[in-house]
């Protein structure tokens, strides 16, 4: 299992692995987006023993090379300003200046208990750097995922729309009309990456 992060120069790595450049170009069409694939998608960059593992490739115009150096492990969080069936659990990576998140429903086949895997690779594509990390989807993670997914059935307090609108008005201007931003647990912007699929 992978136990340490690896940083790549994005341009140099794309020269040896053309799919990496294609993935970045495809994902950069959106403010924040991700591709669900496997380690074998980038065979010259990902060690052979990890080729069978699911891999999330994430790119966001919100993240910088510096941001990559400020993130730690993934967290499971909820949309704190939404309740009931509109509420969703997210895998979130907080960094300096903001958080990038993906809906767990978009990757449930890869990270859920029925997936049979206990680790998922995560490849971040920033400005000039790429960072390979991972998420351990062990029993503790599955327990947290279950609690988060069931929380939509529980009554809980959420801020009213006036608070939400006032708070979001303080965030950086949206990059496009379809960019989705949530309010994080610390009041920070949480940029939601959409799942995309393309040939590469």
N, C-alpha and C positions, 0 to 999 in steps of 0.2 A: 504494500500500500504506500501511496505517496505520503511523505511526512515533512517535506519542506517545499517552499515556493521556488520557482525558477523564473528569472526575468530574461526577456529576449529583446534585442533591438528589432523593432518591427520591420524596418526596411530590409535588413540583412536576412532575417528569418523568411521574409516573403520571397527573397531571391531563391532560396533553397526549397521552399515549400509554396508553390504558386497558389494553392488553395487558401492559404492564409490571407494573401492579398485579396483574393476573390471574396472571402468571407468578410473582411473588413469593408471592402467597397459596398457589398450588399447590405451590411448592417448600418453603414453610415448614411444610408438613404433616409434613416429615421433618427429622431433625436436620441432615442435610447431603444435598443433592440437586442435580441439574443437568438441564437441558433442552437437547437438541441441536436446533438450528434453523438459520436463516439470518439475515443482516443485515436482510433485507426484513421480518422478523417485527416489527420496531420501526421502521417507515419514517420517522417524524418525529424519531427520535433518532439513527439511524444514517445517515451521509451516503450519498447514492444510489450513489456509486461503490463502496461496500462491501456493497450489498444482496445481491450474488451469493455473498459469502463465507460459509462455514459459521460458525455462532456457538454457543458454549457459554455458557449462562446458568446461573450457579452461585449458590446461596444456602446458607448454613450458620448455624445458631443458635450455632455456635462462634466466628463471626467478628464483630468489632465494626468501627465506623467507623475506629477507630485502627488496627486490624489491617490494613485496606486500605492504609494509608500505610506499612506496614512490609514489604510483600511486594515481591519483585523478579520477575524472569522465571521461567517454569515450568522445572522440572527433570524429567529422567527418572530414576526411581528404582525399586528393586525392593523387594518385601516381604522385609526382611532377616531375618525370623524364620521363613521358610517355604522349603522346597526342592522340587525336582522339579516335577511337573505342578500342584501346588497354588500354586506361586509365580507372581506376576503383576508385570508392569511397570506403573508408574503415572506419570501426569503430576502433579507435585506443586508446590504453591506454598507455600514456607515463609514464615511470618510470626512476629511476636513473640508467643510463647505457644502456638504450635502450627502445624501444617501441614494444609492441605486438599488432597486428592488425588482423582483419578478414574482408574479402570482404563483403560489405553490400549485394551484390547479393546472397551470400550464406545463408543469414538469412532474405531475403526480406519478406518471408511469415510470419515471426514472428514479424518483426519490422516495416513493411510497413503500410501505412494508412489503407489498406484493412484488416489488421489483426484483427482490432477491439479491441486490447489491448493497454494500455497506459503505461505499464511497463514490462520489461523483466528482469528476474533474471540472474545474472552472478556469476558463482562459479569458482574461481581460485584455481588450485591445484599446489602448489609449492613443495619445498623439503620436509618439515615436517609439513607445515601449509596449511590450506585451508581458503579462504576468500570468504564470500558470500556478493555480492553487487548487484547493479541493474543499469539499464538504463531506464530513463523516455522517452517514445516515444510519447511525447505530441505534440501539434500543432507546437511549435517552432522547435522541433526536426524534424518533418515531413517536414517543410519548408526547413530546412537545407539539409535534405536528398534529397529533390526534386532538389534543386539547384546543389548539388553535382552530382546527377545522370545525370543532363542535361549538365553538363560542358564538357562532352566528345564531344558535338556538337560544342563547341566554339574553335576558334583558340587561342592558347596561347603558350607562350614561354616555352620551356623545354631545359635543358642542353643537350649538345651533348654527344655522346657515350664515347669520351675521358675523359670528366669530370666524367661521371658516373663510368667508370672503375677505374679511379684514386681514386675517393672517396671510392668506395667499397673496394679497395685494402687496405684501412686503417682500415676497420672493422675487428672484430674478424673472424678467419677462419671459414668457413662454417662447420656445424656438419655433413652434408651429401650433396651429389650432388644435391638432390632435395629440399634442404632448400631454401626458397624464402626470399630475403631481399631487402627492398626498402630503399631509402634515405628520411628521414623525413624532415619536414619543418625547423628544426634547424640543419640539417646535421647529425642527429643521425641515427643509424641503426633501421629500422622498420622490425621486423620479422613477416612474415605473417603465421598465423595458418591455416592449411588446415582443411576442414570439413570432418569428418569421421563418419561412422556409424558402429555399432557393437552391437551384442546382449549382454545384461547385466542385 
